Amino acid sequence: MHRDRGAALCRRKLLVAALGTMLPADLDPLDKARTTARTLAEQTAVRLDLSTCYPAQGATAEGSVEFTPLDAAGAGVLRQASAMGTGLRIRVLRGNQEGSPSLWELDLPLPAPGKVATFRLPTAGLAPGRYRLTTDLTLSPAPSGKEPIIVPFSRNKLGSIPELPLVVRVPGHVPVGTGGNKVPDSARLLTHAEQIGDPFRQNFHTDDPADCQARSVWDLQQFAGRIFAGCGDWNNNRGPITLWSCDAASGKDGRSEVVVREESVEQFRVLGDSLYLPGIDALAADTKTVGSLYRRSRNGDWERYESVPDALHVFDVARAGGRLYVTAGGQRGGVLFVSDDGGKTWNTAAENLAAYRFWGLAPLPDGSLLIVPASAKQGAFRYRPAPKGARGELKPVFCDLFPGLRAHPRQTTLRLEPFINGVVYTVRPLAPDLLRQKGQPRPLYYLTGIGPEVEVRVIAPFADRVVTDIVVREGRCHLLTATPASTRPGDRFIAEIFDSPDLVRWNRRARVSLPAFPNSLEASKDSYLVGLANRSRTSADTASGSLWRLRP
């Protein structure tokens, strides 16, 4: 008897230490379990994962759940909850609707720290449509003969809730946008290309595969009357990178801009009166505890804000409500940071362990932000900003980002651009092949209707094309596509450029032959500029890194 009382007292002390608060000695066991479960939800990050969030009806998805304590108290309460018999209930709910009944559920034991609980999700009993996969805590002891008591996960101190989108699709069904496959030529079709420069050869001068890859032009951006270009290879640590620019109208007056201490430059953004460059991967010699954001003013001054906390990689930047936001890969998964002083200091706006990395970022018409993680299978997220000092709301968007495509788990979006009342984008290629991913195209997609009725469509004329870049300028969407001129290795590519005011009425504006992969596009008033890239890491396209101006 004395040993039993001593053991109970010891357990109570452990619980008090884990929870950081005194619990009454006579607290009912069920209330103890409920208190422990609620604290567990606040002090741990839960990684809920599926092998695919977009299974065809009848398929089975493999799932897993893992708990990561956010601090020492979280580790203690996780052990205590497991010892008290707390479990998990995995559920499938209808869409975004709160309070929806469970359409499928499964009970699992709570995994120990560092362990993973696995499960199988059959979809044969689910009609095609949008669902939500979530997990709750089940309490033990439960009243005799009754169902376990459920404690839903509240937002933890990072502001995240463990849930994933689940879209059960009709096998073989691909939603295709309006507009036919036939695209007429513009009255002034551009059919000639002249090389205006090879700016990155001075840093990556050999014609071996490594240097051809490193001098690939990853992005072109018009700003303040000039077009800026970036290159690099962050997979092989090929920095620092010297940015280059030329006159936007003529393609002349090419000059080096600034040396950035990054392994690659893959995306520029124009926000207001400034040009921004996310620091995707700082040099190995630099600190790894903060990420960087670069800014150029219209008068030509460059600044580096080396201030994004715990961000190994900064991927994208956007402005909403007068604030700057960046997506990043942090120490604990995907992170959205916010700055109220133009990038000098940052705070965490939202974080999601399961997302691994937050990648693409785009402002939406209602003032919220669309966030795309590094893994397409996780769908997307929508962030609603809150007043300064308060945490905004992060919720999953239930959609298949790449309908009709067998997306790789590490595949994500490329060129996430707001257009009309939605967002246009294509598929970010996986190394080593820029052209086609396992024989699949890189179509143009349009995401619209942000909310419970979100829809992603493939734009018909480009359902089977390789779209390499997207430019939205003055109410028109411009596309660059690439097609090999033949099947011979090392042969030329056909670059075609299309534009549309509404994604329905398209014109072909250019068709030219180029000596390497047409990868980046910028549109000026009377012409286009195209940057070339190495088609794969094992290739050596010697014209990689060159810039070409298209003309009639």
NORURNOR-V506894 format. One record per backbone hydrogen bond with DSSP energy under -0.5 kcal/mol. NH is the residue of the N-H (numbers start at 1). CO is the residue of the C=O. If there is no record, write none. Layout:
nh;co
NH;CO
NH;CO
This chain:
nh;co
5;1
6;2
7;3
8;4
9;5
10;6
11;7
12;8
13;9
14;10
15;11
16;12
17;13
18;14
19;15
20;16
21;16
27;24
32;28
33;29
34;30
35;31
36;32
37;33
38;34
39;35
40;36
41;37
42;38
43;39
44;40
45;68
47;45
47;66
48;46
49;47
49;64
51;62
57;169
59;56
61;121
63;119
64;49
65;117
66;47
67;115
68;45
70;43
71;43
75;71
76;72
77;73
78;74
79;75
80;76
81;77
82;78
83;79
84;80
85;82
86;81
87;138
88;108
89;136
90;106
91;134
92;104
93;91
93;132
95;93
95;130
97;94
100;97
103;92
104;92
106;90
108;88
110;86
114;67
115;112
117;65
119;63
121;61
122;120
123;59
126;123
129;168
131;166
132;93
133;164
134;91
134;132
135;162
136;89
137;151
138;87
139;149
146;143
149;139
151;137
152;150
153;135
156;160
157;42
159;156
163;161
164;133
166;131
167;53
168;129
168;166
169;55
169;167
173;170
177;458
184;506
186;508
189;186
190;509
191;189
191;551
192;551
194;549
196;547
197;547
201;198
203;200
204;200
212;208
213;209
214;210
215;211
216;213
217;532
218;216
218;230
219;230
221;228
223;226
226;223
227;246
228;221
229;244
230;219
232;214
233;263
236;233
238;233
238;263
240;260
241;260
243;241
243;258
244;229
245;255
246;227
247;252
248;225
251;247
255;245
257;243
260;241
260;258
262;260
263;281
265;231
269;276
271;269
271;274
274;271
275;296
276;269
277;294
278;267
279;292
280;278
282;312
283;261
286;283
291;308
293;305
294;277
295;303
296;275
297;301
298;273
300;297
303;295
305;293
305;303
306;304
307;291
307;305
308;291
309;307
310;289
311;308
312;310
312;329
313;329
314;279
315;313
315;327
316;327
318;325
320;323
323;320
324;339
325;318
326;337
327;316
328;335
329;313
330;328
330;333
331;310
333;330
334;352
335;328
336;350
337;326
337;335
338;347
339;324
344;341
347;338
349;336
350;336
351;158
352;334
355;352
356;353
357;355
358;328
359;357
359;372
360;372
362;370
364;368
367;364
369;383
370;362
371;369
371;381
372;360
373;371
373;379
374;355
374;357
376;374
376;411
378;375
379;376
380;397
381;371
382;395
383;369
384;382
384;393
385;383
390;387
393;384
394;392
395;382
395;393
397;380
398;396
399;397
401;399
403;400
405;402
407;405
411;408
414;426
417;415
417;424
419;422
422;419
423;447
424;417
425;445
426;414
428;412
433;430
434;432
434;535
435;535
437;440
438;436
440;437
442;465
445;425
446;457
447;423
448;446
448;455
449;421
454;451
455;448
457;446
458;175
459;444
459;457
460;458
462;459
463;460
465;462
467;442
467;465
468;466
468;480
469;480
471;478
473;471
473;476
476;473
477;500
478;471
478;476
479;498
480;469
481;496
482;466
483;494
485;492
491;488
493;514
494;483
495;493
495;512
496;481
497;510
498;479
499;507
500;477
501;505
506;504
507;499
508;184
509;497
509;507
510;497
511;190
512;495
514;493
517;533
519;517
519;531
520;531
522;529
524;527
528;550
529;522
530;548
531;520
532;546
533;517
537;432
539;536
542;540
544;541
545;532
546;543
547;197
548;530
549;194
550;528
551;192
